[in-house]
Amino acid sequence: MGNYMECIFPLMQVRYISVNDGYDSKESFGSTGGMDVVLKNIVNAMYCRDASRKVRSAKKILAQQGKYIAAFAPFGYRKSAADKHVLEPDPDAAPVVRLVFQMAAEGKKYTEISEYLNRNCYDSILEYYEKNNIRRSNVRDIGDRMWSPTTVMEILFNEVYIGKVINNKTADNFDTGHRVVKREAEDWIVVENCHEPLVPEELYQRAVKAIDRRPYQRRKKNGPWKKGLIACAGCGKAMFKHSNGSYYRCRIHKYNVRRMELEQNVLECVKTMALAGLQDLEIKKKQTACKDTLPDEIAMLEKSLEKYNRKKFMVYDEYTKGRLSREEMAERTAGIKQQIEETKRLIEEKMEEVSRRDVCLEEQDTETLSALSVLNDFDPDKIRQLVSQVLVHSETEIEIVWNVDDFIAQT
């Protein structure tokens, strides 16, 4: 509240009036209006945090007691009129849930069960809620209300149908940044025999076993995503191999380029550029082997900069002692400032030259360039070390985008 009153409202030119506190931002612009308002804001913030902790503690106690604390009852159940934290079978929806488990136990798959329910005109979960005026979420137009394999799967692996209540599966509070975060299974609160089960546990286990749900396995990373090496210059889309790999074809512009000729031209350019890189690297190594004067030049420029700063101070000192007029002081100071700016510019240029030379020597790998200079086969992975992308403009014109700053060129 204090942040809004002191920062946000003044910045947005909003006049804020609090009748109960006797506060008007027009009269105390940019402040909270006294210690009484500040203390009220602090107390209100502490009260809200304390109330949040108490609500979470109360919900955790209810969860440990096996109470159902979710906002809506799962399909097949409804909340008891006597106690909203207790589930009871829904006489209209429960038979559908039992049918799903029975079919799964007989070996039917998700798709077969969903198709059977749709074919025999069983109301989907959304249709059932709409017909019974049970509001679950905002009204959405999502096309046909039909059973899907995903919905069937969610029913089959929900242990609420054998009398269990599972809470604390997610977290959404101040600690998580108010984002829904899934908790680990060992942190769930599971209580058995909390309400009347819709299916026996033996039927539940047979259905789960028959459906043969595979446990989730995190996929191994395949490495960074690689954009297509050969791409159309007009649309930017990667070109694909066509006619048994004899041509590269653009999906949008529908033109073909001979694969062998294109790859051979790119390969020759890569080899030429690799040789040029090796020669450039040798020259830079020889230059580095010689005495490096850049650090000495930078040191001399820095000394000059210190001299000019002292000179500027001396001019101002003479002016304060009455030895210089105001006009003379301004003229000399302007000249010294110009010399200071010029010296700073030279220092920056020298520093950039040192940095650029060091980066070049570090990034260019002699072994890699040597291997590319004698490359005989078109190997995309190796060519990517030097080429960012090959853009095809036409059957006779290509553009090579190099991924090394010193070798940026168009071919």
C-alpha positions as CSV (number, residue, x, y, z in Angstrom):
1,M,0.0,0.0,0.0
2,G,2.8,2.4,0.9
3,N,4.5,1.6,-2.5
4,Y,1.3,2.6,-4.3
5,M,0.8,5.8,-2.3
6,E,4.4,7.0,-2.4
7,C,5.6,5.8,-5.9
8,I,2.9,4.4,-8.3
9,F,0.1,6.9,-7.8
10,P,2.4,10.0,-8.0
11,L,4.1,8.6,-11.1
12,M,0.8,8.1,-12.8
13,Q,-0.6,11.4,-11.6
14,V,-3.5,9.6,-9.7
15,R,-5.1,11.5,-6.9
16,Y,-5.8,9.0,-4.1
17,I,-8.4,9.8,-1.3
18,S,-9.0,7.6,1.8
19,V,-12.0,8.9,3.7
20,N,-11.5,6.7,6.8
21,D,-7.9,7.7,7.1
22,G,-8.4,11.3,6.3
23,Y,-5.8,11.1,3.6
24,D,-5.7,13.1,0.3
25,S,-2.6,12.7,-1.9
26,K,-3.2,16.3,-3.2
27,E,-2.3,17.6,0.2
28,S,0.6,15.2,0.9
29,F,2.0,14.4,-2.6
30,G,4.6,11.6,-2.6
31,S,4.2,10.7,1.1
32,T,2.0,8.3,3.0
33,G,0.3,11.0,5.1
34,G,1.8,10.5,8.5
35,M,2.8,7.6,10.8
36,D,-0.8,6.6,11.5
37,V,-1.4,5.7,7.8
38,V,2.0,3.9,7.7
39,L,1.3,1.8,10.7
40,K,-2.2,0.9,9.4
41,N,-0.6,-0.3,6.1
42,I,2.0,-2.4,8.1
43,V,-0.7,-3.9,10.3
44,N,-3.0,-4.7,7.3
45,A,-0.1,-6.5,5.5
46,M,0.7,-8.5,8.6
47,Y,-2.9,-9.4,9.1
48,C,-3.2,-10.6,5.5
49,R,-0.1,-12.8,5.8
50,D,-1.3,-14.2,9.1
51,A,-4.7,-15.0,7.7
52,S,-3.1,-16.7,4.7
53,R,-1.1,-19.0,7.1
54,K,-4.1,-19.8,9.1
55,V,-6.2,-20.7,6.0
56,R,-3.4,-23.0,4.8
57,S,-3.0,-24.6,8.2
58,A,-6.8,-25.2,8.4
59,K,-6.8,-26.8,4.9
60,K,-3.9,-29.0,5.8
61,I,-5.7,-30.3,8.9
62,L,-8.9,-31.0,6.9
63,A,-6.7,-32.9,4.3
64,Q,-5.1,-35.0,7.0
65,Q,-8.6,-35.8,8.3
66,G,-9.6,-37.1,4.8
67,K,-11.9,-34.3,4.0
68,Y,-12.5,-33.4,0.4
69,I,-11.5,-29.7,0.1
70,A,-11.4,-29.2,-3.7
71,A,-13.8,-26.7,-5.2
72,F,-15.7,-29.3,-7.3
73,A,-16.5,-33.0,-6.9
74,P,-15.0,-35.4,-9.5
75,F,-17.3,-36.8,-12.2
76,G,-19.4,-39.6,-10.7
77,Y,-19.6,-38.0,-7.3
78,R,-21.4,-35.0,-5.7
79,K,-20.8,-33.2,-2.4
80,S,-23.0,-34.3,0.4
81,A,-25.7,-31.9,1.5
82,A,-24.9,-32.6,5.1
83,D,-21.2,-32.1,4.9
84,K,-19.6,-30.4,1.8
85,H,-16.3,-32.0,2.7
86,V,-17.7,-35.5,2.1
87,L,-18.4,-37.1,-1.3
88,E,-21.3,-39.3,-2.2
89,P,-22.1,-41.2,-5.4
90,D,-24.0,-39.3,-8.1
91,P,-26.8,-41.7,-9.2
92,D,-26.7,-40.4,-12.8
93,A,-23.0,-40.2,-13.4
94,A,-21.7,-43.1,-11.2
95,P,-22.9,-45.9,-13.7
96,V,-20.8,-44.3,-16.5
97,V,-17.7,-44.4,-14.3
98,R,-18.3,-48.1,-13.4
99,L,-18.8,-48.9,-17.1
100,V,-15.5,-47.3,-18.0
101,F,-13.7,-49.4,-15.4
102,Q,-15.5,-52.6,-16.5
103,M,-14.5,-52.1,-20.1
104,A,-10.9,-51.3,-19.2
105,A,-10.7,-54.5,-17.1
106,E,-11.9,-56.4,-20.2
107,G,-9.0,-55.1,-22.1
108,K,-10.5,-52.2,-24.0
109,K,-8.1,-49.3,-24.7
110,Y,-8.7,-45.6,-24.1
111,T,-9.8,-45.0,-27.7
112,E,-12.2,-47.9,-27.8
113,I,-13.9,-46.9,-24.6
114,S,-14.3,-43.2,-25.7
115,E,-15.6,-44.3,-29.1
116,Y,-18.1,-46.7,-27.5
117,L,-19.4,-43.9,-25.1
118,N,-19.8,-41.5,-28.1
119,R,-21.4,-44.0,-30.3
120,N,-24.0,-44.9,-27.6
121,C,-24.8,-41.3,-26.9
122,Y,-23.4,-41.1,-23.3
123,D,-23.3,-37.5,-22.2
124,S,-19.7,-36.3,-21.9
125,I,-18.6,-34.8,-18.6
126,L,-19.1,-31.2,-20.0
127,E,-22.5,-32.0,-21.4
128,Y,-23.5,-33.6,-18.1
129,Y,-22.5,-30.5,-16.1
130,E,-24.4,-28.2,-18.6
131,K,-27.6,-30.3,-18.4
132,N,-27.5,-30.3,-14.6
133,N,-26.5,-26.6,-14.3
134,I,-23.3,-27.5,-12.6
135,R,-20.9,-24.6,-13.2
136,R,-17.3,-25.8,-13.4
137,S,-15.6,-23.0,-15.3
138,N,-16.4,-20.2,-17.7
139,V,-18.6,-21.0,-20.6
140,R,-16.4,-22.0,-23.6
141,D,-17.1,-22.8,-27.2
142,I,-14.9,-25.8,-27.8
143,G,-16.9,-27.5,-30.6
144,D,-18.5,-30.9,-30.0
145,R,-18.8,-32.1,-26.4
146,M,-17.5,-35.6,-26.8
147,W,-15.6,-38.2,-24.8
148,S,-11.9,-38.3,-25.5
149,P,-9.2,-40.9,-24.7
150,T,-7.6,-38.4,-22.4
151,T,-10.8,-38.0,-20.3
152,V,-11.1,-41.8,-20.0
153,M,-7.4,-42.1,-18.9
154,E,-8.0,-39.4,-16.2
155,I,-10.9,-41.4,-14.8
156,L,-9.1,-44.8,-14.8
157,F,-6.1,-43.5,-12.8
158,N,-8.0,-41.4,-10.3
159,E,-7.9,-43.2,-6.9
160,V,-10.8,-41.2,-5.6
161,Y,-13.1,-43.8,-7.2
162,I,-11.9,-46.5,-4.6
163,G,-12.6,-44.3,-1.6
164,K,-9.3,-42.4,-1.3
165,V,-8.9,-38.6,-0.9
166,I,-5.6,-37.2,-2.2
167,N,-4.7,-33.6,-1.3
168,N,-1.7,-31.4,-1.4
169,K,-0.8,-32.4,-4.9
170,T,0.0,-28.8,-5.9
171,A,1.2,-25.6,-4.3
172,D,0.1,-22.1,-5.2
173,N,1.1,-19.4,-2.7
174,F,3.4,-16.6,-1.9
175,D,6.4,-18.9,-1.6
176,T,5.9,-20.2,-5.2
177,G,5.4,-16.7,-6.6
178,H,1.6,-17.5,-6.9
179,R,2.3,-20.1,-9.6
180,V,0.9,-23.6,-9.6
181,V,3.7,-26.0,-8.8
182,K,3.4,-29.8,-8.7
183,R,4.6,-31.5,-5.5
184,E,6.4,-34.8,-5.4
185,A,4.2,-37.9,-4.7
186,E,5.8,-38.4,-1.3
187,D,4.5,-35.0,-0.2
188,W,0.8,-35.8,-1.1
189,I,-1.7,-36.3,1.7
190,V,-3.5,-39.6,1.0
191,V,-6.3,-40.9,3.2
192,E,-8.2,-44.1,2.5
193,N,-11.8,-45.1,3.1
194,C,-13.1,-41.5,3.2
195,H,-16.3,-42.1,1.2
196,E,-18.2,-44.8,-0.6
197,P,-16.1,-46.2,-3.5
198,L,-17.7,-46.4,-7.0
199,V,-15.7,-49.4,-8.0
200,P,-14.1,-52.2,-5.8
201,E,-10.3,-52.0,-5.5
202,E,-9.9,-55.4,-7.1
203,L,-11.7,-54.0,-10.3
204,Y,-9.6,-50.9,-10.2
205,Q,-6.4,-52.8,-10.1
206,R,-7.5,-55.1,-12.9
207,A,-8.4,-52.1,-15.1
208,V,-5.1,-50.4,-14.4
209,K,-3.2,-53.6,-15.2
210,A,-5.1,-54.4,-18.3
211,I,-4.8,-50.8,-19.7
212,D,-1.0,-51.2,-19.2
213,R,-0.2,-47.6,-18.5
214,R,3.5,-47.1,-18.9
215,P,5.2,-45.0,-16.3
216,Y,6.3,-41.5,-17.4
217,Q,10.0,-41.4,-18.4
218,R,11.7,-38.1,-19.0
219,R,13.0,-37.9,-22.5
220,K,16.7,-37.5,-23.0
221,K,17.8,-34.2,-24.4
222,N,18.8,-34.4,-28.0
223,G,21.0,-31.3,-27.7
224,P,20.3,-27.8,-29.0
225,W,17.9,-27.4,-31.8
226,K,19.5,-26.9,-35.2
227,K,17.9,-24.7,-37.9
228,G,18.1,-26.0,-41.4
229,L,21.5,-25.4,-43.0
230,I,20.1,-25.1,-46.6
231,A,17.2,-22.5,-46.6
232,C,15.3,-20.5,-49.1
233,A,16.3,-16.8,-49.1
234,G,12.8,-15.7,-50.1
235,C,10.8,-17.3,-47.2
236,G,13.5,-18.3,-44.8
237,K,12.2,-21.9,-44.6
238,A,14.5,-24.8,-44.7
239,M,14.7,-26.6,-48.0
240,F,14.1,-30.4,-48.1
241,K,15.6,-33.1,-50.2
242,H,13.4,-34.1,-53.2
243,S,13.4,-36.7,-56.0
244,N,15.4,-39.3,-54.0
245,G,17.7,-36.7,-52.7
246,S,18.8,-35.3,-56.1
247,Y,17.4,-31.8,-55.5
248,Y,16.7,-29.3,-52.7
249,R,13.2,-28.0,-52.9
250,C,11.4,-25.0,-51.3
251,R,8.0,-25.9,-49.8
252,I,6.7,-22.4,-50.4
253,H,8.2,-21.3,-53.8
254,K,8.3,-24.8,-55.3
255,Y,11.6,-24.5,-57.1
256,N,14.4,-27.0,-57.2
257,V,18.2,-26.8,-56.9
258,R,20.6,-29.6,-57.8
259,R,21.9,-31.1,-54.6
260,M,25.3,-32.2,-55.8
261,E,26.2,-28.8,-57.4
262,L,25.0,-26.9,-54.4
263,E,26.8,-29.0,-51.8
264,Q,30.0,-28.9,-53.9
265,N,30.0,-25.2,-54.2
266,V,29.4,-24.7,-50.5
267,L,32.1,-27.2,-49.7
268,E,34.6,-25.3,-51.9
269,C,33.7,-22.0,-50.3
270,V,34.2,-23.5,-46.8
271,K,37.6,-25.0,-47.7
272,T,38.7,-21.6,-49.1
273,M,37.5,-19.7,-46.1
274,A,39.1,-22.2,-43.7
275,L,42.5,-21.7,-45.5
276,A,42.1,-18.0,-45.3
277,G,41.3,-18.3,-41.6
278,L,44.5,-20.4,-41.1
279,Q,46.6,-17.8,-42.9
280,D,45.0,-15.0,-40.9
281,L,45.6,-16.9,-37.7
282,E,49.3,-17.4,-38.5
283,I,49.7,-13.6,-39.2
284,K,48.1,-12.8,-35.9
285,K,50.3,-15.2,-34.1
286,K,53.4,-13.7,-35.6
287,Q,52.2,-10.2,-34.7
288,T,51.6,-11.4,-31.1
289,A,55.1,-12.9,-31.0
290,C,56.6,-9.5,-31.6
291,K,56.8,-6.9,-28.8
292,D,53.3,-5.7,-28.0
293,T,53.2,-2.0,-27.7
294,L,49.5,-1.6,-27.0
295,P,49.8,-1.8,-23.2
296,D,52.5,0.8,-23.2
297,E,50.5,3.1,-25.4
298,I,47.4,2.7,-23.2
299,A,49.5,3.5,-20.1
300,M,50.9,6.7,-21.7
301,L,47.4,7.8,-22.7
302,E,46.2,7.2,-19.1
303,K,49.1,9.3,-17.8
304,S,48.1,12.1,-20.3
305,L,44.5,11.9,-19.1
306,E,45.7,12.4,-15.5
307,K,47.8,15.4,-16.5
308,Y,44.8,17.0,-18.3
309,N,42.6,16.5,-15.2
310,R,45.2,18.2,-13.0
311,K,45.6,21.0,-15.6
312,K,41.8,21.6,-15.5
313,F,41.9,21.9,-11.7
314,M,44.8,24.3,-11.8
315,V,43.0,26.6,-14.3
316,Y,40.0,26.7,-12.0
317,D,42.3,27.4,-9.0
318,E,43.9,30.3,-10.7
319,Y,40.4,31.7,-11.5
320,T,39.4,31.5,-7.8
321,K,42.6,33.4,-6.9
322,G,41.7,36.2,-9.3
323,R,44.6,35.5,-11.7
324,L,42.3,34.6,-14.6
325,S,39.1,36.3,-15.8
326,R,35.9,34.3,-16.2
327,E,36.2,34.3,-20.0
328,E,39.9,33.1,-19.9
329,M,38.9,30.4,-17.5
330,A,36.1,29.2,-19.7
331,E,38.2,29.2,-22.9
332,R,41.1,27.2,-21.3
333,T,38.7,24.8,-19.7
334,A,36.9,24.1,-23.0
335,G,40.3,23.3,-24.6
336,I,41.3,21.0,-21.8
337,K,37.9,19.2,-21.9
338,Q,38.4,18.6,-25.7
339,Q,41.8,17.1,-25.1
340,I,40.3,14.9,-22.3
341,E,37.6,13.6,-24.6
342,E,40.0,12.9,-27.4
343,T,42.4,11.0,-25.0
344,K,39.4,8.9,-23.6
345,R,38.4,8.0,-27.2
346,L,42.0,6.9,-28.0
347,I,42.1,4.7,-24.8
348,E,38.8,3.1,-25.7
349,E,40.0,2.3,-29.3
350,K,43.2,0.8,-28.0
351,M,41.3,-1.3,-25.4
352,E,38.9,-2.5,-28.1
353,E,41.8,-3.5,-30.3
354,V,43.3,-5.5,-27.5
355,S,40.0,-7.2,-26.7
356,R,39.3,-8.0,-30.4
357,R,42.8,-9.5,-30.9
358,D,42.5,-11.6,-27.8
359,V,39.0,-12.9,-28.7
360,C,40.2,-13.7,-32.2
361,L,43.1,-15.7,-30.9
362,E,40.9,-17.6,-28.4
363,E,38.0,-18.4,-30.7
364,Q,39.8,-19.5,-33.8
365,D,40.7,-23.2,-33.4
366,T,43.6,-24.1,-35.6
367,E,42.7,-27.8,-35.5
368,T,39.1,-27.1,-36.6
369,L,40.1,-24.9,-39.5
370,S,42.7,-27.4,-40.6
371,A,40.1,-30.2,-40.7
372,L,37.7,-28.0,-42.7
373,S,40.4,-26.9,-45.2
374,V,40.8,-30.6,-46.3
375,L,37.2,-31.6,-46.0
376,N,36.1,-33.8,-49.0
377,D,32.5,-34.8,-48.0
378,F,29.6,-32.5,-47.4
379,D,29.2,-33.0,-43.6
380,P,26.5,-30.5,-42.2
381,D,27.7,-30.9,-38.6
382,K,31.3,-30.0,-39.5
383,I,30.3,-27.3,-41.9
384,R,28.1,-25.6,-39.2
385,Q,31.4,-24.8,-37.3
386,L,32.0,-22.2,-39.9
387,V,28.7,-21.6,-41.7
388,S,25.6,-20.4,-40.0
389,Q,23.2,-20.9,-43.0
390,V,23.2,-21.2,-46.8
391,L,20.5,-19.1,-48.4
392,V,19.4,-20.1,-51.8
393,H,18.2,-17.2,-54.0
394,S,17.9,-19.1,-57.3
395,E,19.3,-22.1,-59.1
396,T,22.5,-20.1,-59.9
397,E,22.8,-17.8,-56.8
398,I,23.4,-18.7,-53.2
399,E,24.5,-16.7,-50.1
400,I,26.6,-18.1,-47.3
401,V,26.2,-16.6,-43.9
402,W,29.3,-17.2,-41.8
403,N,29.0,-17.7,-38.1
404,V,32.5,-16.2,-37.4
405,D,32.6,-12.5,-37.0
406,D,36.0,-12.1,-38.8
407,F,34.8,-14.1,-41.8
408,I,31.3,-12.5,-42.4
409,A,30.9,-12.6,-46.2
410,Q,28.4,-13.1,-48.9
411,T,29.1,-15.6,-51.7
